Amino acid sequence: MPVSVAFASDWRGNLFLLGAEHLADGERSLAVLDIATGDYVSLDLPFVGFLGMLTRSSRELLDLGTLA
């Protein structure tokens, strides 16, 4: 596993990492470490893109709550 920095975890304990690889724009890629299997999966996604996904998901959940 490449040297990485963990910045978050999910409910199962999997770690979200700033990976060692760099994307074309120079930003570090993200990775996920599955603690159950030890699998390290590099994502072709920058940190800013990851945050944007979280924001969209949160908005969708909030919108669903207002429709009920």
C-alpha positions in Angstrom: 0.0 0.0 0.0 1.4 3.4 -0.9 2.0 6.0 1.8 -1.3 7.8 2.3 -2.9 10.1 4.8 -6.3 9.2 6.2 -8.8 12.0 6.5 -12.2 10.2 7.2 -13.8 6.9 7.9 -17.2 5.4 7.2 -19.5 3.5 9.6 -17.7 0.2 8.8 -14.3 1.7 9.6 -13.0 1.9 6.0 -10.6 4.7 5.6 -10.7 7.5 3.0 -7.2 8.5 2.1 -5.3 11.2 0.3 -3.4 8.9 -2.0 0.2 9.0 -3.0 -0.7 9.3 -6.7 -1.1 12.7 -8.4 -3.8 13.5 -10.9 -3.1 15.4 -14.2 -3.8 18.8 -12.5 -1.3 18.0 -9.8 -3.8 17.3 -7.0 -3.5 14.1 -5.0 -5.9 11.4 -5.8 -8.2 9.8 -3.2 -8.2 6.2 -2.2 -10.2 3.9 0.1 -8.8 1.2 2.3 -11.2 -1.6 3.1 -10.3 -2.8 6.5 -12.2 -6.1 6.2 -10.1 -7.2 3.1 -7.1 -4.9 3.2 -7.9 -3.8 -0.4 -6.5 -0.4 -1.3 -8.5 1.2 -4.1 -7.2 4.3 -5.8 -9.9 6.6 -7.1 -9.4 9.0 -10.0 -11.1 11.8 -8.0 -9.6 14.9 -6.4 -10.5 15.9 -2.9 -12.6 18.8 -4.1 -14.6 16.4 -6.3 -15.2 14.2 -3.3 -16.5 17.1 -1.3 -18.8 18.1 -4.1 -20.3 14.6 -4.1 -21.0 14.8 -0.4 -22.7 18.1 -0.8 -24.9 16.9 -3.6 -25.8 13.8 -1.6 -26.6 15.8 1.5 -28.9 18.2 -0.5 -30.7 15.3 -2.1 -31.3 13.8 1.4 -32.6 17.1 2.7 -34.9 17.5 -0.3 -36.3 14.1 0.3 -37.0 15.0 3.9 -39.0 18.0 2.9 -41.2 16.1 0.5 -42.6 13.7 3.1 
